[in-house]
Structures are given as C-alpha cells and as structure tokens.
C-alpha cells in the first residue's frame, strides 16, 4: 500500500480541507492518506477550537485514513521545528509523498528554491542575523534574507505563510535525504489570512472568527463545513460548554505569571532576551489576553511569537523540556489518534518497519516527552467545568478512534 | 506611651473581638493597642473572607490603634512559626504586653506550663518523635507528648487550639527573654470550633460558615458584628463581587498541579514525604477542593496541614522561599496596614527604636521576603474579575489607612 502524508491543524476541518484531501489522493495516487495534526495547541500558539479527538472524527469522515498527533514540542514552534516534527512523523509512518497547499501548485518551484537556498545558505544566514540585530522580527528578517538570495519569486512567494511552511517541508525532506516526494497542491480560492467568507470554501481563520464571535453554527458557516465537522463542533460545545479561545485561558496564564518570579519565568521556553521583565511589567492592569499581548508587542516580537511564548508559560513548557529535542535524530514516538479500516490495514503492515514506538494512549510510559503532552492536554481541558475535565481527559486513555 | 499587642486574624472582625479589645485595654492599662494580623491567607491555610485592608478598617473602627501585617511566611504556618513572627513583630513595635484569649484567663497557667516544658523538653521531643513515627498527625502527637510531661492540665488544656497558640506566644517570649508580659484574657461564651451562633457573640467559624453558605448579611449575622464590619463586608462584596473561600481557588490550584511535574511539586513548602505523588494521583477527578483534600487526607495529614500545603502550591511558595527565615534573628520588616491618630503618635515615637524598617507599601524594595508577599497578594486577588484585580491590588501601594 502506498501512503501520502498531509500536515494539518484542522482548526476546524472545513471544505477547503476536503478539496485538499481529494486532490492529494488524486495527484499522489496513494491508497492511504495520513494526516499529522497539531493536538491541543496550534502552531500560532493558540488553543484549538475543539479538541483533537473531535477534530480527528471530522477528518476521518472525509477521507483521511490515519490521524497522528504532532507532539506539542514540535507543534507550537516556528516553521523549522514544526516541519521537522511533522515530516519526521510522516517518514516514520512510511509515506512516499507529502502533499501541501501552495499558490502555484508546482512543487518544482520549491525544490528549485531549495537548490538556490543551499548554494546561498551562508549569505542567507549572515543577512538574517544582520536583520535580526537591527531589531527586525524573525519572519520579516527571514523574508528579506530570502529575497536577497533570490528566493522570493513570483513562483514561490515566501511572504505567504503557507509557502514558508511548504518550503520548510521540502527543506526537511531534502536536508535529511528522506525518500519522500514533495507535492504542491494548488490552493483553491480563499487565502490564509482572509477574514471574509467566500462561497462554500472559506479560510479556517474566517470560520473560527465567525464561530467565536458568537454567531455559532449559522447557516453561512455550516455551508463551509462538511456535515461531520458541523456535528463535532456542535457536540463538543454541547458536552464541554465551550469552543476554546485564548481569552478562556487569560485568567490562568495571568495568575501563573503573577505568582512567578522573573527568574522562574526565564526558565520557560520562548521567554528570552529579558522578555520576563516585560511580561511582568505589563501584567498589572491587563484586562484581557489581547490587551496584554498588545502591550508587550514591539517590532521585534510578532503576535505569533508572543502567543507561542504565552502557550509555553500556560503549559509550563520549560527550556529543559526543549532540551529533549536536541539529541533526538527523529521523533521519539508516533501517536495514533484515529484511523479507518484502510488506515488500520496499512498500519498493520507498517508497524514493524517503524523505528520508534507507535502509541495510542497518553498513559503509556514510553518517553519523557509524553510528560509535556500530559501538561498540554491538562492545560487545554483546564477551562472546562470541574465535572467535565476528567470526562474529556479520559479520551487520552482510550484506544484510537475507529471509523468504518 | 504604653502599648499592648494582640495577635489576630479578624476573619471577620466580630463582637468577640470587641470584647477582647476592651478587656485587653483594661487589663494591660495600655494607651495604644497594636494588632498583628494575618494578611491574605490565614493560619489554617485559607484565604481571608475579605482582604486585609477592609479587615483593617473594621478593626480601627473598634479600638485597635495600629494594624500590622504578619508576613505570609509566618502567617500560614503551624503555631511555633506563627507565634515567632507575631511576637517578634510586636516586640519590634515596642509593646510591653501581649494579650491573648484563653479559657481560664490566667497567664500564670501558661508561664508555669513553660517551666514544666523547659524542664521536660528532652522527654517531650523524644515522645513527639515517637508518636510522629507511629504515623500520628503533629497536633495529636504534640498533645500526647505534652500530656505525658504533665502539661495538659485542667488549668491549660493544650487540646484547645487557642491554648496552643497562647502557649506558643508565651514560649516565644520566654525563649528569647523578651521584655513582654503575656496576659491571658478570659474568653467569653463561644468556642473556637462552634458552628452555631450564640447570642450576639459568635465564633468567627460560625459567622464565616453562615456568610459563605449564602445567607449573606442576614439579621442574625449582623447582630454578631460591629456596624463597621458589616459595612466593610458589604462594601467588599459589592466592589469585588465575592467573599473569598477556598473553592474560588480550586480551578487555579488544580490547573497549577496539573501542569507541574512531581519533581516541581516537591520544591513547594509543605510538599514533603512523597505527598507530591499523592497530590497528583488524587487530582484527576477531584470535582471540588473539599473533595480533593478528603481524598488526600490520612491519619498523618490533618486537614489544616493539607490546606496550608495547598496555599503554598497556590501561591508558589517554595522551600527556597522558606530558607529566608532560617538565618533571620527577627522579622525582616514591620508592615503597617493602618492606624488611628493615637497609633500614629505612638509610632512617631517608636519608629527610631525599631531595629528593622517600618514599611507601608508593598512596592518598597526593602527585603526579598516582600516578593513572597507580592505572590500571596496577587494570588488572593486572582479570583476577582480581570477589571477589578488591578483596582484592589493598588491598595498595596497606597499609604497606610488613617482613621481619626
């Protein structure tokens, strides 16, 4: 059986994802689609709107055969580490291709870009450092350095967040000489940062915004969602009482900061360059999470960077936790969240080829990194009413979700 | 001017306290009454029902001339350290006597008891250790050891929590040869653990219980409170939205535990003898703070001991914080919360006699121990709505409360 990998957040799963799944299947010719998905917290440092189990169910209903969880330590990171964790997880699970969305739909642009990058890497790194030293934020510094070495072309605009991710996947594959074909799927209609709905395909950003701003599952929104997603969104809120957003966690992270010394804050991953003082200074009087970040934000620190840092404070993810990644050549394990019959058949054959354990339950004492997952999961459910928390956490200890 | 010291929690201030104040003034013949009061958290490891500033106002209205704050590191402790901090604070402020409540109302019983204790201290300590080794909780072990050396007499029953405190005050005074006369004020009517109201004098326990169980300021309760206390209780709830109780903090402390490793938990003061494992194990599924403690409780660990431990987890008070006390001969500072004109006149004369700084604002960078106070205060206000927290915290930065 031939498998193709997708790297996703499904926050929430929507019609654009259905399109991506169909195209990926068609273009890769794979029998089995494997999605590696962020868990409780996402790359931009936000909590997922509904939990990973409910998102898994939505994805399995629409053509994904296997859903794997990208560990927190890779998921809530900038593109390099994010790509490293995702591509490595897919490699362990034996995919022969990875399909990612791009504007052009031509993977050659990315592989050609990689050659340019490799040839000019020293210049790139030097320029990047210069721009950073000037006080520029990383994404902007990196974009300019790419541009200077001729990498920001019309073919592959690295100012587009999706293209940066795509390029990171290709770079990871090629850096490690992995036997994986990168495939670029041409994106349809809506753009990453779009805040308006465009017909039945809308960006996850615009859907989340509308859901969280209190519209709920309006007709306009359900049009952009497969039926099973709408059902999972509905069930999740009915059973848990909320759709998660950062403001739900504001009290917790504020309390935590208010009871930590600056020295303790500096032990947290992402709290660098004296940010601990800035965090403490701005904490007094911040009336919302949004306002707090706005008070900390400078040219050097993007919203995303700060949101990730707050996710690490919230989950108590320390620099010591991060050191676990330093000496790992690959991901320490592959966590299976759910699968179809096809996925199960595929994994039965693949399992013995894997160089790391395939696990399904969080309780398994496989690797110290699972302690970080436990913290992230506990944090995620902390905002549920006390009598619901345990019920939702119990999902972490169940066998993987199975769908016909 | 002659000053007399009181050691109090005023949680809340009630008619029994008015009686104690009048008797103390009469029996000591002092011109100035100085109360050293627990701040945000109390000896039993509970949050105070209303904050220290509102309790200070209630006390100043009823005859106390100066209210000083007992630092958290002394306040949320068993009787020895509690007494050490309170007596030392009063000594620094120059009192010539300390009045405490007792059943008999005869201080000689306590000083005689001290002589018996000193003579038999070695035996006491040995017996205490034996009982502890048998798995007995400290209060019970200590009571039995006192009994064995002939200290639990009808005159001074050390099974009574108030008598234990009184005895600790006397012991601290006499151990350090402080020029302070201990005076026992005969208690009137209600008992420490009474849960029923008895006329217009009721125990703080019964008043709190009735207030928190939703009766609010009923006629029956206001009868037991001076007018100013009822006013402060009313104002506090109106302005902050709550009267504080442990259950308000359950979510915060639960979240904190769920994102700490057992290793991290063991760095917290009071988390000893492997309790970190027991705390983690019982956290899953605990639906309330009450239920959580009940699951942890054993013969060895009393409710109070566990509540104090949870207060330290909640406020992030570490064993390292506690080490600050080890090398201090006296309290590091005296914190003034409020005073009357009489109190002010007294302090003007006394200030230059003090061997430690007299401070009023929390922001003053006088001593590292103030960082612990900051954590305790921030924690206390964490359960207020976001827009109120800052407003209430600002009280910590104001000059002391002044009353005519």
Interface residues (C-beta under 8 A of the other chain):
Chain A: X250 X251 X252 X254 X255 X256 X258 X259 X260 X261 X264 X284 X285 X286 X287 X288 X314 X315 X316 X371 X375 X378 X379 X382 X386 X387 X390 X393
Chain B: X250 X251 X252 X254 X255 X256 X258 X259 X260 X261 X264 X284 X285 X286 X287 X288 X314 X315 X316 X371 X375 X378 X379 X382 X386 X387 X390 X393
